[in-house]
Amino acid sequence: MNPFYTLSNPIQEYPWGSSDGIAHVANIANPTDTPMAELWMGDHQSAPSQVDIANDRRIGLDTLIAQDPQAVLGKYSLEKFGTRLPYLFKILSAGSPLSLQVHPSRAQAIEGFIRENALGLGIGDSRRNYRDRSHKPELLVALTPFSALCGFRQIEETVRLFSLFDPAVFGQALDTLLERRDYRVFFGFLLGLSKSVTPKTLDTIKARVRFALRGGISDIDETIMIACRTCERLESFFPNDFGILAPFYLNVLQLSPGQAISQPSGIPHAYIQGTGLELMANSDNVLRGGLTSKHIDIPELLRITEPNAYVPGIIAPQNESGTFCYRAGFEEFELLRINPTINKTMIRTESPSILLAIGQGDLLLESRGETRMLTGGMSFFFPAGDDMISLSGTGTAYIARVPTGGTDDSLD
């Protein structure tokens, strides 16, 4: 077994992708300005990374794992998660907004997967919500300024923001929200607006937002302005979707490079614009709630959504140099950021790990007598073991791995 393997990674050309984000981070030419939405690093069955092996041959990372699961994944990961990598590591670049979505808990995913199988829904059926038995927690680390929606606002703030609009439309739903202290009824009301009101209502809402942005309403603070500007951006891509109201009831986040947020089960969220690293459980389970033309199962979405206000925590390194661990509390993954500067940084590969080099500097990688000079965009897979890897130089590396509770690499 080699100490590490060079990866070649598939790119997903979804329409919402930007033409320059992944091209810049991964040093990939894009002369036709093709939308590049996600670069996947992992063994996902629909698009596994390829690994370089002997004699200039390549095989899928999934094939490498299948040849000797315990040697590649290690005893801990194999016993806990089975014969696949429990995570998928991505570069994500949003040129336009992604759908408003929620991910299920593990128990909800298992129950939903069994239920939809019993209904005879094929895995590829567009009506299907659950394509596997796993939950899908996520970690997003901004590489550029990154805007996102994440979690329900404090109830009083939602009520204040919606005071911008006609009380005849939202008044009763807001009263219920204040009385019950639970977002389910209010969220359900918003999800059903396209069927309960005329398109003219949405036009009136959009006109009110434009009026506010032009300074036509007095006593508007920065929170309302940010919500209005975000709504305006959503409306430019989804002019007929009531999901454009999401900034008035979800927290609007503006992440700086290096800052991160996590998405636990049940938290409604949407990525709006920017390039970042996404690390997630290896699952395809997504329930959508707007900003999309895809299937929306309102009853099931409401059933799995966390109904309380949520304050997203921002994870951020305290120093630019050294090693920092983005710990989001998920058992499938954690993410290290390594800026070695002058000193050599040592990391033990106790679990299956993927390293991605980014930025303009160079890094020297050493492991078990093998060396490699790394430049931005290069990525490698490390099988589980007791090997130490060292990194030195002026570049930056991110390492996705399974947390084992062993050596703490959060500090130099």
N, C-alpha and C positions, 0 to 999 in steps of 0.2 A: 504494500500500500504506500503510495507516494505521500510525502508530508503535506503537499497541497496540489491543487489542480487549477489550471487556468480555465475561466468560464467564458463562454460565448452566450449572450443572453438575447432572448426574443423581445421585440418591441411591439406593443399593441398600438395600432394606429386608429384609436377611437376618435370620433369627430371632435370631441371636446379638448383634445390635446393641443399643445402649443407646437409651433414649428421650430422653436429655438431652445427651449428649456433643457430637454434631454440631450439634444445635440451639443449644447455647451458643456453640461456636466460630464457626459460620457465621451466627449471628443469624437462625435460622430458627424460626418458630413451629411447635410440634408439639402442638396441643391434644388430640389423641387418643392421645398417648404411643405413637405408632408406633415400633417398633424401627428406628432409622437406623444401619446398620452402616458404610457407606462412602459418601463423596461423591467422585466421580471427576472429575478435571481432566485432560483429554487428548483424544485422537482414537481411543480404543478402538472397534473396529468394532461392538461390541454396545451401546455407550452413550456416544457422543461428546458432549463439551461443545458448547454452542451459542454462537456469537459474534454480537454485535450489529454489523450493517453499516449502510449508508446507508438512509435513509427508514424507520427503525424496523423493519427486516427482520432476521431471524436465519437463519443457516445453520449446519450442523455444522462443527466445527473440521476434521473430515476433508475436508469439501467445500472449505473455504477452502484447505487444503493442496493438494488435487488440482487446483485452478485454476491454481496456479503453484508447484510444489514447490520450485524453486530459490530463488525470491524469499522464500518463507515459511520454509523449513528451512535455507537457506544451503548453499553448496557442500560444506562439510565434512560436515555431517550427512547430506545427500542421498547423497553418494558412499559414506559409511561404513555407513549404516543403511537407505537406501532412502527410499521416499516416505511413511513414517509417522514420527510422533514415536517416538523409541526408548524413551521412558519413559512411565509413567502415575503421576500425582501424586494422592494421596488424603488425605482426612481419614478416619481409621479410629477407630471407637469400639466397644469390646468390652464388652457388658454381661454376657456369658457366654463361656466359652472357645471359641476356634477350634480346628479339628482339628490334631492333631499331623501335621506335614508336612515334606517334603523337596522341593527343586527340583533339576532336572538341570543338568549343565553344557551348554554349547552343543553340544559333540560328541555327548553323550548324547541331547540333544533332537533333533538332526538325524537320528541313527540310529533313534531310537524313532519319530519321526514317519513316516519312510519305511517302517519295519517295520509299523506299525499301518495305514498306507495299503494296503500289500500284503496285509494280512489282511482288508481290506474293512471295517474299522471306520469308520463315519461320524464326522465331527467331533463330533457331538452324542451319540455312543454313550456310555453311562454307564461302560462298561468301558475307555474310552480314557484313557490316561495323557498322551499328547502331542498337543496341539491346534495346535501350531505348531512352528517350527524353532528357537526361541530359548531361551536360558537365562533365569532369572528371579531374579537377585540383588535384594535388598531392603535398604532403609534405613528404620529406624523411629525417629522422634524423639518422645519423650514430651511431651505438652502437660499432662497430669495425672500423678499417680503411676500407674505402668504396670507390671504384672507380666507376666513372660514366661518361657518355657523356651527354652534355646538351647544346643545342642551337648552332646555326651557329657561327663560329669564325668571327672575323673581316676579311673583304674580302682580304686585303693585306696579312694577315697572312696565309690564305688558299692558296693564290697564291704562297707564299714563300714555304710553305710546299710541295705543289705539284710540285715544281721545282725539287724535288728529283726524279721524274719519267719522262718517255719519253714524250717530248712535242708533239710528233706526235699523241699521244693518247688524251692528255688533253689540249693542247695549245689553240685550238679554243674555247673550252668551258670556259677556264679561261679568255680569251680575252673578251668573252661575259659577263662574270660575272663582270669584271672590268668596262666594258662600261655601263652596265645596273644597277649596284649596287643592284642587286636583285638575290636571290639564286634560284628562281624557275626553270629557264632554266638549271642551272648547276646541281641542285639536280635531275631534270628529266633526264639529260644526264647520271648521275651516276646510277640512278635506272634502266636505259635501257641498261647498259653496257653488261649485260649477253647475250643480244640478238644482240648487234652490234659489238662485238669483239670476237675473238676466246679464248678458255681456255688458250692458250699459253700466251696471254696478262696478265692474272692474275698471271700465273706462273712467268712471268718476274717481275711483281710488287712485288711479295713475295720475289723473289731473291734479288731485290734491297733493300728491308727492312732488310733482313738478312745481306747483305753486309754492310749496314750502322751501324747495331748493332755490327758488328765485328770490327768497326773502319776503314772500307775501304774507307770512304768518309771524306774528310777534311772539316773543318769549320762547323761542325754540333753542334748546341747548344742543351741545355737541352730540349727545347720545341720539337724539332724534335725527340730527343731520346725518350721522353715520348710517342709521337705519334707512333713511330716505335715499342716500347715495347708493347703498347696497341694493335696495329695492329697485332703483333705476337701472343698475347694471343687470340684475336678474331679468327685469322686464325687457331689456334690449335683446335677450336671447329667447325668452319665453313670454311673449306679449299676452298670451291668452291663458296663462296658468296662474291660478290663485296661490301657487307656491311662492310667488314674488312677495307675498306678505310675510314670509318666514323671518326676515330681519326684525320684525316688530314683536315677535314672541320667542325667538331664539337669540342667544348671545352672539354678537358679532365680534370676531377676534381678528386682530391684525398682528400676525406673528413676525418678529424680526428673525433674520438668519441665525440659526443655532437654537432658537426656541422650539419647544415641542408641546403637543397636546396628545392625550390618549382618548380613545373612544370605547368606553365599556359597553356591555350589552344594554340595549334599551334606550340609548341616548340618541335622539334625532340630531342629524348633522349633515352638513354639505360643505364641500370644498369649492371655493369660488374662483380663486385665481392665484397662481404662483407655482413654484417648483420646490419639491421637497422629497425627502426619503420617507417611504411608508413601509412599516413593518407590521405584519398582521398574522393572525392564525391562518393556517392553510385551509381556507373555506371559501365557498361561493354563496353563502347564505346572506341575501340582501332583501329587505322589504322596503319598497320605495313609497314616498309620500308626496311627491310633486317634483316639478322642474324636470319632467321626463315625459316621453310618449310611451314608455313601457308600462307593463301591468302594475296596477296599484290595488292591493287587496286591503280595503279600509278596515273591515272588522279584525283581520289578523294583525294588521299594523297596530291598531289601537290596543289589542290584547297584549302585545309584547313591549309596548312603549312604556318607559319609566314615566309615571304621571306627575312627578314632583319637579320643582325647580332644581336646577343643577348649576353649580359653579365650577366651570372647567379650570383645572389647575394647569399653570404654565410651568413646564420643566425646562430649566435653562442652566448651562454650565456657568460656574462662577469665574472661571479663568479661560483665556483663549488657548493656553498651552496645557500640556499634560494629557491625562486620560480622564474621561468622564463617562459614567454609565447612566443612560436614560432608563430608569427603572419605572415601569408603569404598573407593576404588580400582577402581570400575567405570567402564567407558568410556562407558556410556549416559547416566549422570547424575551430578550433584552437587547439593547443596542449600546455599543461602546463608540465614543468618538475619541480618536487618538491624534494629538498634535505633538509629536515627539520633540520638536525644536532641536536643541543641542544634544540632549541626553537620549540614550537608547531606551526604548520602552519594551518591556518584556510582557508577553501575554501567554497564558497556558491554554491550549486547545482541549479542554476537558469535554466539550460537547461539539456537535457538528456546527461549523461556523462558516459564514460568508463574509469576506473582506471586500470592500469597495474603496478605491482610492479616488479622491476628488481634488479639485483645485489645480493651481499652476505649479506647485512645488514638486520635488521628487522625493520618493521614499525608497530606502533600501530594506527589503524584506529578507530575513534569514530564518531558516528552519531546517534542523537536522542536516546541516552541511550544505543545503541548497540556498542560493541567493537569487534575488530578482530585483531589478530596478523598476519601480512603479511610477507611472504617470497617471494623471487624472483620467478616470473612466475604466481603468483596468480592475478586474474582479477575480477573486479566487475562492475556491472551496477547500476547507480544511476538515478532514475526517476527525472524529472524536479520538482522543488519546491523551497521553501524558506529555506530549511534545510542547516545548516552548518556542514561540515565534518572537522575533525581535524586529522592531521598526525604528528606523532612524532617518533623519532628514528634515526637509522643510515642508513637506506636503501634509495632507490630512487623510486619515483613513477612518472608515466606519466599519465596525464588525458586528454583524447580527449573529446571535447564538442562543442556544437553549440555556437558561439559568439552571445551575445545578446546586447552588448553595455552597459551592466550594470557594476557591480563591477569590478574594475581593479585588477587582481591578479598577475600582471607581476612582482611585487616587494613584499618583506615581509612587 
